[in-house]
Amino acid sequence: MEQKKLDRINELYRKSQAEGLTDAEKEEQYILRREYIDSYKRSLVAELENTYIVDEKGNKTKVTRKGKK
């Protein structure tokens, strides 16, 4: 996510605490937060897809989603 968008999320948060947000600003804040969460999830999934567990014998096992084999 771009730093400009992160700065805007923080700016809207500070404004909401200080004086409140308009309906348009609340909508913008929701959209930006959702985009941030989705970006974070994609990053985490990508990291986990490239993660292996190595046992004491040196065997690598790819990490899979719970319930999937």
Distance bins in CASP14 RR format, pairs under 12 A and 6 or more apart:
PFRMAT RR
TARGET T0000
AUTHOR 0000-0000-0000
RMODE 2
METHOD distances of the structure
MODEL  1
1 7 0 0 0 0 0 1 0 0 0 0 0
1 8 0 0 0 0 0 1 0 0 0 0 0
1 9 0 0 0 0 1 0 0 0 0 0 0
1 32 0 0 0 0 1 0 0 0 0 0 0
1 33 0 0 0 0 0 1 0 0 0 0 0
1 34 0 0 0 0 0 1 0 0 0 0 0
1 35 1 0 0 1 0 0 0 0 0 0 0
1 36 1 0 1 0 0 0 0 0 0 0 0
1 37 0 0 0 0 1 0 0 0 0 0 0
1 38 0 0 0 0 1 0 0 0 0 0 0
1 39 1 0 1 0 0 0 0 0 0 0 0
1 40 0 0 0 0 1 0 0 0 0 0 0
1 41 0 0 0 0 0 1 0 0 0 0 0
1 42 0 0 0 0 0 1 0 0 0 0 0
1 43 0 0 0 0 1 0 0 0 0 0 0
2 8 0 0 0 0 1 0 0 0 0 0 0
2 9 0 0 0 0 0 1 0 0 0 0 0
2 32 0 0 0 0 0 1 0 0 0 0 0
2 35 0 0 0 0 1 0 0 0 0 0 0
2 36 0 0 0 0 0 1 0 0 0 0 0
2 39 0 0 0 0 1 0 0 0 0 0 0
3 9 0 0 0 0 0 1 0 0 0 0 0
3 10 0 0 0 0 0 1 0 0 0 0 0
3 36 0 0 0 0 0 1 0 0 0 0 0
4 10 0 0 0 0 0 1 0 0 0 0 0
4 11 0 0 0 0 0 1 0 0 0 0 0
4 32 0 0 0 0 0 1 0 0 0 0 0
5 11 0 0 0 0 0 1 0 0 0 0 0
5 12 0 0 0 0 0 1 0 0 0 0 0
5 28 0 0 0 0 0 1 0 0 0 0 0
5 29 0 0 0 0 0 1 0 0 0 0 0
5 31 0 0 0 0 1 0 0 0 0 0 0
5 32 1 0 1 0 0 0 0 0 0 0 0
5 33 0 0 0 0 0 1 0 0 0 0 0
5 34 0 0 0 0 0 1 0 0 0 0 0
5 35 1 0 0 1 0 0 0 0 0 0 0
5 36 1 0 0 1 0 0 0 0 0 0 0
5 39 0 0 0 0 1 0 0 0 0 0 0
6 12 0 0 0 0 0 1 0 0 0 0 0
6 13 0 0 0 0 0 1 0 0 0 0 0
6 32 0 0 0 0 1 0 0 0 0 0 0
6 33 0 0 0 0 0 1 0 0 0 0 0
6 35 0 0 0 0 0 1 0 0 0 0 0
6 36 1 0 0 1 0 0 0 0 0 0 0
6 39 0 0 0 0 0 1 0 0 0 0 0
6 40 0 0 0 0 0 1 0 0 0 0 0
7 13 0 0 0 0 0 1 0 0 0 0 0
7 14 0 0 0 0 0 1 0 0 0 0 0
7 32 0 0 0 0 0 1 0 0 0 0 0
7 36 0 0 0 0 0 1 0 0 0 0 0
8 14 0 0 0 0 0 1 0 0 0 0 0
8 15 0 0 0 0 0 1 0 0 0 0 0
8 25 0 0 0 0 0 1 0 0 0 0 0
8 28 1 0 0 1 0 0 0 0 0 0 0
8 29 0 0 0 0 1 0 0 0 0 0 0
8 31 0 0 0 0 0 1 0 0 0 0 0
8 32 1 0 0 1 0 0 0 0 0 0 0
8 33 0 0 0 0 0 1 0 0 0 0 0
8 35 0 0 0 0 0 1 0 0 0 0 0
8 36 0 0 0 0 0 1 0 0 0 0 0
9 15 0 0 0 0 0 1 0 0 0 0 0
9 16 0 0 0 0 0 1 0 0 0 0 0
9 25 0 0 0 0 0 1 0 0 0 0 0
9 28 0 0 0 0 1 0 0 0 0 0 0
9 29 1 0 0 1 0 0 0 0 0 0 0
9 30 0 0 0 0 0 1 0 0 0 0 0
9 31 0 0 0 0 0 1 0 0 0 0 0
9 32 1 0 1 0 0 0 0 0 0 0 0
9 33 1 0 0 1 0 0 0 0 0 0 0
9 34 0 0 0 0 0 1 0 0 0 0 0
9 35 0 0 0 0 1 0 0 0 0 0 0
9 36 1 0 0 1 0 0 0 0 0 0 0
9 37 0 0 0 0 0 1 0 0 0 0 0
9 39 0 0 0 0 0 1 0 0 0 0 0
10 16 0 0 0 0 0 1 0 0 0 0 0
10 17 0 0 0 0 0 1 0 0 0 0 0
10 29 0 0 0 0 0 1 0 0 0 0 0
10 32 0 0 0 0 1 0 0 0 0 0 0
10 33 0 0 0 0 0 1 0 0 0 0 0
10 36 0 0 0 0 0 1 0 0 0 0 0
11 17 0 0 0 0 0 1 0 0 0 0 0
11 18 0 0 0 0 0 1 0 0 0 0 0
11 21 0 0 0 0 0 1 0 0 0 0 0
11 25 0 0 0 0 1 0 0 0 0 0 0
11 28 0 0 0 0 0 1 0 0 0 0 0
11 29 0 0 0 0 1 0 0 0 0 0 0
11 32 0 0 0 0 0 1 0 0 0 0 0
12 18 0 0 0 0 0 1 0 0 0 0 0
12 19 0 0 0 0 0 1 0 0 0 0 0
12 20 0 0 0 0 1 0 0 0 0 0 0
12 21 1 0 0 1 0 0 0 0 0 0 0
12 22 0 0 0 0 0 1 0 0 0 0 0
12 24 0 0 0 0 0 1 0 0 0 0 0
12 25 1 0 0 1 0 0 0 0 0 0 0
12 26 0 0 0 0 1 0 0 0 0 0 0
12 27 0 0 0 0 0 1 0 0 0 0 0
12 28 1 0 0 1 0 0 0 0 0 0 0
12 29 1 0 1 0 0 0 0 0 0 0 0
12 30 0 0 0 0 1 0 0 0 0 0 0
12 31 0 0 0 0 0 1 0 0 0 0 0
12 32 1 0 0 1 0 0 0 0 0 0 0
12 33 0 0 0 0 1 0 0 0 0 0 0
12 36 0 0 0 0 0 1 0 0 0 0 0
13 20 0 0 0 0 0 1 0 0 0 0 0
13 21 0 0 0 0 1 0 0 0 0 0 0
13 25 0 0 0 0 0 1 0 0 0 0 0
13 26 0 0 0 0 0 1 0 0 0 0 0
13 28 0 0 0 0 0 1 0 0 0 0 0
13 29 1 0 0 1 0 0 0 0 0 0 0
13 32 0 0 0 0 0 1 0 0 0 0 0
13 33 0 0 0 0 1 0 0 0 0 0 0
13 36 0 0 0 0 0 1 0 0 0 0 0
14 20 0 0 0 0 0 1 0 0 0 0 0
14 21 0 0 0 0 0 1 0 0 0 0 0
14 25 0 0 0 0 0 1 0 0 0 0 0
14 29 0 0 0 0 0 1 0 0 0 0 0
15 21 1 0 0 1 0 0 0 0 0 0 0
15 22 0 0 0 0 1 0 0 0 0 0 0
15 25 1 0 0 1 0 0 0 0 0 0 0
15 26 0 0 0 0 0 1 0 0 0 0 0
15 28 0 0 0 0 0 1 0 0 0 0 0
15 29 0 0 0 0 1 0 0 0 0 0 0
16 22 0 0 0 0 0 1 0 0 0 0 0
16 25 1 0 0 1 0 0 0 0 0 0 0
16 26 0 0 0 0 1 0 0 0 0 0 0
16 28 0 0 0 0 0 1 0 0 0 0 0
16 29 1 0 0 1 0 0 0 0 0 0 0
16 30 0 0 0 0 0 1 0 0 0 0 0
16 33 0 0 0 0 0 1 0 0 0 0 0
17 29 0 0 0 0 0 1 0 0 0 0 0
19 25 0 0 0 0 0 1 0 0 0 0 0
20 26 0 0 0 0 1 0 0 0 0 0 0
20 29 0 0 0 0 0 1 0 0 0 0 0
21 27 0 0 0 0 1 0 0 0 0 0 0
21 28 0 0 0 0 1 0 0 0 0 0 0
21 29 1 0 0 1 0 0 0 0 0 0 0
21 30 0 0 0 0 0 1 0 0 0 0 0
22 28 0 0 0 0 1 0 0 0 0 0 0
22 29 0 0 0 0 0 1 0 0 0 0 0
23 29 0 0 0 0 0 1 0 0 0 0 0
23 30 0 0 0 0 0 1 0 0 0 0 0
24 30 0 0 0 0 0 1 0 0 0 0 0
24 31 0 0 0 0 0 1 0 0 0 0 0
25 31 0 0 0 0 0 1 0 0 0 0 0
25 32 0 0 0 0 0 1 0 0 0 0 0
26 32 0 0 0 0 0 1 0 0 0 0 0
26 33 0 0 0 0 0 1 0 0 0 0 0
27 33 0 0 0 0 0 1 0 0 0 0 0
27 34 0 0 0 0 0 1 0 0 0 0 0
28 34 0 0 0 0 0 1 0 0 0 0 0
28 35 0 0 0 0 0 1 0 0 0 0 0
29 35 0 0 0 0 0 1 0 0 0 0 0
29 36 0 0 0 0 0 1 0 0 0 0 0
30 36 0 0 0 0 0 1 0 0 0 0 0
30 37 0 0 0 0 0 1 0 0 0 0 0
31 37 0 0 0 0 0 1 0 0 0 0 0
31 38 0 0 0 0 0 1 0 0 0 0 0
32 38 0 0 0 0 0 1 0 0 0 0 0
32 39 0 0 0 0 0 1 0 0 0 0 0
33 39 0 0 0 0 0 1 0 0 0 0 0
33 40 0 0 0 0 0 1 0 0 0 0 0
34 40 0 0 0 0 0 1 0 0 0 0 0
34 41 0 0 0 0 0 1 0 0 0 0 0
35 41 0 0 0 0 0 1 0 0 0 0 0
35 42 0 0 0 0 0 1 0 0 0 0 0
36 42 0 0 0 0 0 1 0 0 0 0 0
36 43 0 0 0 0 0 1 0 0 0 0 0
37 43 0 0 0 0 0 1 0 0 0 0 0
37 44 0 0 0 0 0 1 0 0 0 0 0
38 44 0 0 0 0 0 1 0 0 0 0 0
38 45 0 0 0 0 0 1 0 0 0 0 0
39 45 0 0 0 0 0 1 0 0 0 0 0
39 46 0 0 0 0 0 1 0 0 0 0 0
40 46 0 0 0 0 0 1 0 0 0 0 0
40 47 0 0 0 0 0 1 0 0 0 0 0
41 47 0 0 0 0 0 1 0 0 0 0 0
41 48 0 0 0 0 0 1 0 0 0 0 0
42 48 0 0 0 0 0 1 0 0 0 0 0
42 49 0 0 0 0 0 1 0 0 0 0 0
43 49 0 0 0 0 0 1 0 0 0 0 0
43 50 0 0 0 0 0 1 0 0 0 0 0
44 50 0 0 0 0 0 1 0 0 0 0 0
44 51 0 0 0 0 0 1 0 0 0 0 0
44 63 0 0 0 0 0 1 0 0 0 0 0
45 51 0 0 0 0 0 1 0 0 0 0 0
45 63 0 0 0 0 0 1 0 0 0 0 0
45 65 0 0 0 0 1 0 0 0 0 0 0
47 63 0 0 0 0 1 0 0 0 0 0 0
48 62 0 0 0 0 1 0 0 0 0 0 0
48 63 1 0 1 0 0 0 0 0 0 0 0
48 64 0 0 0 0 1 0 0 0 0 0 0
48 65 0 0 0 0 1 0 0 0 0 0 0
48 66 0 0 0 0 0 1 0 0 0 0 0
48 68 0 0 0 0 0 1 0 0 0 0 0
49 62 0 0 0 0 1 0 0 0 0 0 0
49 63 1 0 0 1 0 0 0 0 0 0 0
49 64 0 0 0 0 1 0 0 0 0 0 0
49 65 0 0 0 0 1 0 0 0 0 0 0
49 68 0 0 0 0 0 1 0 0 0 0 0
50 60 0 0 0 0 0 1 0 0 0 0 0
50 62 0 0 0 0 1 0 0 0 0 0 0
50 63 0 0 0 0 1 0 0 0 0 0 0
51 60 0 0 0 0 0 1 0 0 0 0 0
51 61 0 0 0 0 0 1 0 0 0 0 0
51 62 1 0 0 1 0 0 0 0 0 0 0
51 63 1 0 1 0 0 0 0 0 0 0 0
51 64 0 0 0 0 0 1 0 0 0 0 0
51 65 0 0 0 0 0 1 0 0 0 0 0
52 58 0 0 0 0 0 1 0 0 0 0 0
52 59 0 0 0 0 1 0 0 0 0 0 0
52 60 1 0 1 0 0 0 0 0 0 0 0
52 61 1 0 0 1 0 0 0 0 0 0 0
52 62 1 0 1 0 0 0 0 0 0 0 0
52 63 1 0 0 1 0 0 0 0 0 0 0
52 64 0 0 0 0 0 1 0 0 0 0 0
53 59 0 0 0 0 1 0 0 0 0 0 0
53 60 1 0 0 1 0 0 0 0 0 0 0
53 61 1 0 1 0 0 0 0 0 0 0 0
53 62 0 0 0 0 1 0 0 0 0 0 0
53 63 1 0 0 1 0 0 0 0 0 0 0
53 64 0 0 0 0 0 1 0 0 0 0 0
54 60 1 0 1 0 0 0 0 0 0 0 0
54 61 1 0 0 1 0 0 0 0 0 0 0
54 62 0 0 0 0 0 1 0 0 0 0 0
54 63 0 0 0 0 0 1 0 0 0 0 0
55 61 1 0 0 1 0 0 0 0 0 0 0
61 69 0 0 0 0 0 1 0 0 0 0 0
62 68 0 0 0 0 0 1 0 0 0 0 0
62 69 0 0 0 0 0 1 0 0 0 0 0
63 69 0 0 0 0 0 1 0 0 0 0 0
END
